[in-house]
Amino acid sequence: MKNNIIEVSNLNKVFKKQTKSSNLISYLKTLILPEYTYFQAVKDLNFQIPEGQIFGFIGANGAGKSTTIKMLTGILQPTSGNIVIDGYNPQNDRKEYVKEIGVVFGQRTQLWWDLPVIETYFVLKEIYQIPDSEFNDRLAFFDDILELRKFINNPVRTLSLGQRMRADIAASLLHNPKILFLDEPTIGLDVSVKDRIRQAIKEINSQKKTTIILTTHDLRDVEVLCDRIYIINNGQEIFDGTLEKLKSSYGSMREVVFSVDHINDIEKLNYKLKFPEIEVYVKDNDIHVIFDSNKTVLPELIKYTLDKVVVKNILVNETSIEDIVKKIMRT
Ligand SMILES: Nc1ncnc2c1ncn2[C@@H]1O[C@H](COP(=O)(O)OP(=O)(O)OP(=O)(O)O)[C@@H](O)[C@H]1O
């Protein structure tokens, strides 16, 4: 049995916002007596993460993932609850704690924009006081799995998004942290680059035994990487388990999109009579049908639709995290 490196108990975050006044009189009033609204973004989260686990932390937009990650990394103070990570309290022991973690935000870079990548690495070497031999060994390891060589001497601003992500991952791990927070590491990348990044993450986890907290909207990241999936919605836990458990419960969800000329045709479809379990919504000139492939037969659904309306195009999509979250909430 592995030790838990992360322990979160009864974690809550309530944001307090000053109410905006709509006119001058109420504005003057609020100068004397400010009014506040409260919003609870994280509600009583409890989980433990064993050393070396890849923990998929997922949820729809606004579910509370970033707020939780900010509390785990020590950026935000929880309203209540406890976080202990490798024996540290992220907020109170910040100086020591940052040596234990690496953080990568897919949408932002921690590298200096105008500097060649290697120069940022040298700065990090000084900040974390990494001895020469360790620095060289780690750089060789990351070069091996992330192929940094091709662009390590180029300014960050000239890198492609995939190269920048590879450079960022190496930067976050140069000080050999025990825990890596990865926020959307494959966002905006094409399929082959995504695969490469995923393989590198796997390799780092298996060779360095790094515990990884991965936030993503991409179900494929979850499928390829995560030992465990933790889903939140409206700040609350709604699923905690393995991919197998998630798949056997919800993985048979599919989406088919019918593009039509006349969106009013949808009335002719009367889907609910024939396929009572499906979920339908309309966006622009597209009819989106979300269904469980164990219960609804796709060819039947397509034939039924084609018999009733004129369809210009048919697209079958993989299930998104959003679809799974919706489905879990209904069950
Ligand atoms: N500083 C803040 N003040 C007030 N409300 C906030 C603040 N930060 C976040 N929120 C609210 O808390 C909720 C959770 O936001 P959060 O950014 O944690 O979601 P998320 O799961 O990371 O979403 P996304 O996938 O879109 O990044 C949202 O409703 C958001 O508007």
PDBQT file of the ligand as one rigid body, heavy atoms in Angstrom, charges set to zero:
ROOT
HETATM    1  N1  LIG A 401     -12.129  35.230  -7.748  1.00  0.00    +0.000 N 
HETATM    2  C1  LIG A 401     -13.372  34.813  -7.923  1.00  0.00    +0.000 A 
HETATM    3  N2  LIG A 401     -14.428  35.531  -7.453  1.00  0.00    +0.000 NA
HETATM    4  C2  LIG A 401     -15.697  35.102  -7.617  1.00  0.00    +0.000 A 
HETATM    5  N3  LIG A 401     -16.055  33.958  -8.242  1.00  0.00    +0.000 NA
HETATM    6  C3  LIG A 401     -15.045  33.206  -8.753  1.00  0.00    +0.000 A 
HETATM    7  C4  LIG A 401     -13.660  33.584  -8.627  1.00  0.00    +0.000 A 
HETATM    8  N4  LIG A 401     -12.903  32.632  -9.219  1.00  0.00    +0.000 NA
HETATM    9  C5  LIG A 401     -13.764  31.702  -9.710  1.00  0.00    +0.000 A 
HETATM   10  N5  LIG A 401     -15.040  32.043  -9.418  1.00  0.00    +0.000 N 
HETATM   11  C6  LIG A 401     -16.249  31.269  -9.765  1.00  0.00    +0.000 C 
HETATM   12  O1  LIG A 401     -16.118  29.978  -9.199  1.00  0.00    +0.000 OA
HETATM   13  C7  LIG A 401     -16.650  28.989 -10.086  1.00  0.00    +0.000 C 
HETATM   14  C8  LIG A 401     -15.582  27.948 -10.350  1.00  0.00    +0.000 C 
HETATM   15  O2  LIG A 401     -14.572  28.526 -11.146  1.00  0.00    +0.000 OA
HETATM   16  P1  LIG A 401     -13.258  27.728 -11.574  1.00  0.00    +0.000 P 
HETATM   17  O3  LIG A 401     -12.384  28.676 -12.344  1.00  0.00    +0.000 OA
HETATM   18  O4  LIG A 401     -12.672  27.073 -10.387  1.00  0.00    +0.000 OA
HETATM   19  O5  LIG A 401     -13.873  26.625 -12.553  1.00  0.00    +0.000 OA
HETATM   20  P2  LIG A 401     -13.145  25.564 -13.504  1.00  0.00    +0.000 P 
HETATM   21  O6  LIG A 401     -13.728  24.243 -13.171  1.00  0.00    +0.000 OA
HETATM   22  O7  LIG A 401     -11.670  25.707 -13.388  1.00  0.00    +0.000 OA
HETATM   23  O8  LIG A 401     -13.629  26.006 -14.934  1.00  0.00    +0.000 OA
HETATM   24  P3  LIG A 401     -12.860  26.007 -16.365  1.00  0.00    +0.000 P 
HETATM   25  O9  LIG A 401     -12.854  24.592 -16.847  1.00  0.00    +0.000 OA
HETATM   26  O10 LIG A 401     -13.744  26.872 -17.193  1.00  0.00    +0.000 OA
HETATM   27  O11 LIG A 401     -11.498  26.589 -16.143  1.00  0.00    +0.000 OA
HETATM   28  C9  LIG A 401     -17.108  29.729 -11.330  1.00  0.00    +0.000 C 
HETATM   29  O12 LIG A 401     -18.514  29.935 -11.227  1.00  0.00    +0.000 OA
HETATM   30  C10 LIG A 401     -16.353  31.046 -11.270  1.00  0.00    +0.000 C 
HETATM   31  O13 LIG A 401     -17.104  32.081 -11.877  1.00  0.00    +0.000 OA
ENDROOT
TORSDOF 0
